[in-house]
């Protein structure tokens, strides 16, 4: 093994250990900074460059094409990792509780709900105390104005189904029916 091959093998080993440590022992993302400059992304780039460079060196490819192959592998691995982590970053802390747990909650209209099937937006607090905003529809004949208190009566895959509760405060305690 020549020095170039050993260098790529070392980069692969260090990057692989770092990316596994970053994925398994730390939080996925905090939402601050640029995700492609995170420890996880830099570790993945090092792993990809090491793997691509080592493979090219082992096949006897010259130094410059080996470096290009290493760079392409680094970019490819970071791209795949960012595509995968995008879905993990999008998960909310409350994603383990289903939308059905929203039934019975009280909320406030934040974007007017028109009559006739148009949708608006409702804000409320879920069972874990997290503030949630979701698209909603109503069967009320006059629709619901902004800041109107509502009761979440049903949910489907797209919308919350809400009804007005004229004499209720949105901050009133929610009956525990779950």
C-alpha positions as CSV (number, residue, x, y, z in Angstrom):
1,X,0.0,0.0,0.0
2,X,1.3,3.4,-0.9
3,X,1.0,6.6,1.1
4,X,-2.0,7.8,-0.9
5,X,-4.0,4.7,-0.3
6,X,-3.2,4.7,3.4
7,X,-4.3,8.3,3.6
8,X,-7.6,7.6,1.9
9,X,-8.1,4.5,4.2
10,X,-7.5,6.7,7.3
11,X,-9.9,9.3,6.0
12,X,-12.5,6.6,5.5
13,X,-12.0,5.2,9.0
14,X,-12.0,8.5,10.8
15,X,-15.0,9.8,8.8
16,X,-16.9,6.6,9.3
17,X,-16.4,6.6,13.1
18,X,-17.3,10.3,13.2
19,X,-20.5,10.0,11.1
20,X,-21.7,7.0,13.2
21,X,-20.9,8.9,16.4
22,X,-22.8,12.0,15.1
23,X,-25.8,10.0,14.1
24,X,-26.0,7.6,17.0
25,X,-24.8,9.7,20.0
26,X,-25.9,13.2,19.3
27,X,-29.1,15.0,18.2
28,X,-29.8,15.0,14.5
29,X,-30.1,18.8,14.1
30,X,-30.9,21.8,16.1
31,X,-32.3,23.9,13.3
32,X,-29.6,26.6,13.5
33,X,-26.8,27.0,11.0
34,X,-26.3,25.5,7.6
35,X,-27.0,21.7,7.7
36,X,-24.5,20.9,5.0
37,X,-21.7,22.3,7.3
38,X,-22.7,20.2,10.3
39,X,-20.4,17.7,11.9
40,X,-22.5,14.9,10.4
41,X,-22.1,16.3,6.9
42,X,-18.4,16.9,7.2
43,X,-17.9,13.4,8.6
44,X,-20.0,12.0,5.7
45,X,-17.8,13.9,3.2
46,X,-14.7,12.6,4.8
47,X,-16.1,9.1,4.7
48,X,-17.1,9.4,1.0
49,X,-13.8,10.9,0.0
50,X,-11.9,8.2,1.9
51,X,-14.0,5.3,0.4
52,X,-13.9,6.7,-3.2
53,X,-10.2,7.5,-3.0
54,X,-9.2,4.2,-1.4
55,X,-11.2,2.2,-4.1
56,X,-9.7,4.2,-6.9
57,X,-6.2,3.9,-5.4
58,X,-6.6,0.1,-5.0
59,X,-7.6,-0.1,-8.7
60,X,-4.4,1.6,-9.7
61,X,-5.9,4.9,-10.9
62,X,-3.5,7.9,-11.1
63,X,-3.5,10.5,-8.3
64,X,-5.5,13.3,-10.0
65,X,-8.4,11.1,-11.2
66,X,-8.3,9.4,-7.7
67,X,-8.8,12.9,-6.1
68,X,-11.7,13.6,-8.5
69,X,-13.3,10.3,-7.7
70,X,-12.9,11.0,-4.0
71,X,-14.5,14.4,-4.4
72,X,-17.4,13.0,-6.4
73,X,-18.0,10.3,-3.8
74,X,-17.9,12.9,-1.0
75,X,-20.5,15.0,-2.7
76,X,-22.7,12.0,-3.4
77,X,-22.6,10.7,0.2
78,X,-23.3,14.2,1.6
79,X,-26.2,14.6,-0.8
80,X,-27.7,11.2,0.1
81,X,-27.3,12.0,3.8
82,X,-28.9,15.4,3.6
83,X,-31.8,13.9,1.7
84,X,-32.3,11.3,4.4
85,X,-31.8,13.7,7.3
86,X,-34.3,16.2,5.8
87,X,-37.1,13.9,6.8
88,X,-35.7,13.3,10.3
89,X,-35.3,17.1,10.8
90,X,-38.9,17.6,9.8
91,X,-40.2,15.4,12.5
92,X,-41.8,17.2,15.4
93,X,-41.2,16.3,19.0
94,X,-44.9,15.3,19.2
95,X,-44.9,13.1,16.1
96,X,-45.4,10.0,18.2
97,X,-49.0,11.1,19.1
98,X,-51.5,10.8,16.3
99,X,-53.8,13.5,14.9
100,X,-56.7,11.7,16.6
101,X,-55.4,13.0,19.9
102,X,-56.4,16.5,18.8
103,X,-60.1,15.7,19.0
104,X,-61.6,17.5,22.0
105,X,-59.0,20.2,22.1
106,X,-59.9,23.9,22.2
107,X,-58.2,26.3,19.9
108,X,-58.3,29.7,18.2
109,X,-58.8,30.5,14.5
110,X,-55.6,32.1,13.2
111,X,-56.6,32.2,9.5
112,X,-60.3,32.8,8.8
113,X,-62.3,29.7,8.0
114,X,-64.8,30.5,5.2
115,X,-68.2,28.9,4.9
116,X,-68.7,26.4,2.1
117,X,-65.7,24.1,2.5
118,X,-62.8,26.5,2.3
119,X,-60.0,25.9,4.7
120,X,-58.3,28.2,7.3
121,X,-55.9,27.7,10.1
122,X,-56.4,26.9,13.8
123,X,-53.8,27.1,16.6
124,X,-54.1,25.0,19.8
125,X,-52.0,23.2,22.4
126,X,-51.6,19.4,22.1
127,X,-51.5,16.9,24.9
128,X,-47.8,17.4,25.4
129,X,-48.2,21.2,25.8
130,X,-46.7,21.9,22.3
131,X,-48.3,24.7,20.3
132,X,-49.7,23.3,17.0
133,X,-51.0,25.1,13.9
134,X,-53.0,23.1,11.5
135,X,-55.3,23.5,8.5
136,X,-59.0,23.3,9.4
137,X,-62.5,23.4,7.9
138,X,-65.9,24.0,9.4
139,X,-69.5,23.3,8.5
140,X,-70.6,26.5,10.2
141,X,-73.0,28.4,7.8
142,X,-71.3,31.7,8.3
143,X,-67.7,30.5,8.6
144,X,-65.4,31.5,11.5
145,X,-63.6,34.7,11.9
146,X,-60.0,35.1,13.1
147,X,-59.5,34.7,16.9
148,X,-62.8,32.8,17.3
149,X,-62.6,30.0,19.9
150,X,-63.2,26.5,18.4
151,X,-63.6,22.9,19.4
152,X,-61.9,20.2,17.4
153,X,-64.6,17.7,16.6
154,X,-62.9,15.4,14.1
155,X,-59.7,15.0,12.1
156,X,-58.9,13.5,8.7
157,X,-55.7,13.2,6.7
158,X,-55.8,16.8,5.6
159,X,-57.9,18.9,7.9
160,X,-59.2,19.4,11.4
161,X,-62.9,19.7,11.5
162,X,-63.9,22.4,14.0
163,X,-67.1,24.0,15.4
164,X,-67.5,27.3,17.1
165,X,-67.9,27.6,20.8
166,X,-69.1,31.2,21.3
167,X,-68.8,31.4,25.1
168,X,-65.5,29.6,25.6
169,X,-62.0,30.9,26.0
170,X,-59.3,29.2,24.0
171,X,-57.2,29.1,27.1
172,X,-59.8,27.1,29.1
173,X,-58.8,23.7,30.2
174,X,-59.5,20.9,27.7
175,X,-61.7,18.0,28.9
176,X,-59.6,14.9,29.1
177,X,-61.3,12.4,26.9
178,X,-58.3,10.5,25.7
